[in-house]
Amino acid sequence: SGVAAIVPAAGSGLRLGAGVPKAFVDLGGRPMVLRAVDGLLESDVVGSVVVVVPSSEVTAAASLFPGRPVTVVPGGADRTASVAAGLRELASDVDVVLVHDAARPLTPPEVVRRVVAAVRSGLPAVIPVLPVVDTVKRVDAGGVVTATVDRSALRAVQTPQGFRASDLVRAYAGVTGALTDDAGLVEALGEDVHTVAGDPVAFKVTTAWDLRIAELLLAGAPV
Ligand code: C5P
């Protein structure tokens, strides 16, 4: 039995505008994807990691993870295709799978441990979440408000998301189209998706602003 993580890192990073694929952008001396991988391994509950990169980066990425139990494979056109490529690399003795964005480089190991412990306790799918602090409204195509959503029932979803390996493999076997979230597939199978506490520090680096925040956090007191 074992825990493996898939780290989709094959995005182009257009919204970040760094000129290199987002996962390879330097953050305080280490590329984001290396920070994401090391956060997983520092949890001491993850045995192996499959990193999924743009096909042009496979050779370069293979040397990024010296001394770590990492396999690098080429990804696909969208995140869903990249995760599917990672799933195909899983060893047969893996019973818990995490899927973790390379773009969440500061994710604390405690979050990883919470997710794995919850899956180990027998839950099929577990996601880290945060309460939504802003008021959220639904708008029409013209930007006019059509509804105010009850934010007390909403959660913002982070990664790593954790799954019973057999369930995630089954969910991906029937996948069509691109999704932003792996747990959604398991929901579609009719399985309960449970939540554990996320952490603000596990935020996703999407824009140049996010990268600046990540640099400031690293430069300041430990987070
Ligand atoms: O685009 P977004 O920030 O939502 O991407 C989330 C994660 O999915 C990132 O780590 C990105 O590298 C990854 N991704 C991927 N393959 C794609 C698109 C995104 O692995 N084709």
Residues whose N, C-alpha, C, O or C-beta is under 5 A from the ligand:
A	BS01	C5P	P8 A9 A10 G11 A23 V52 G75 G76 A77 D78 R79 S82 D101 A102 A103
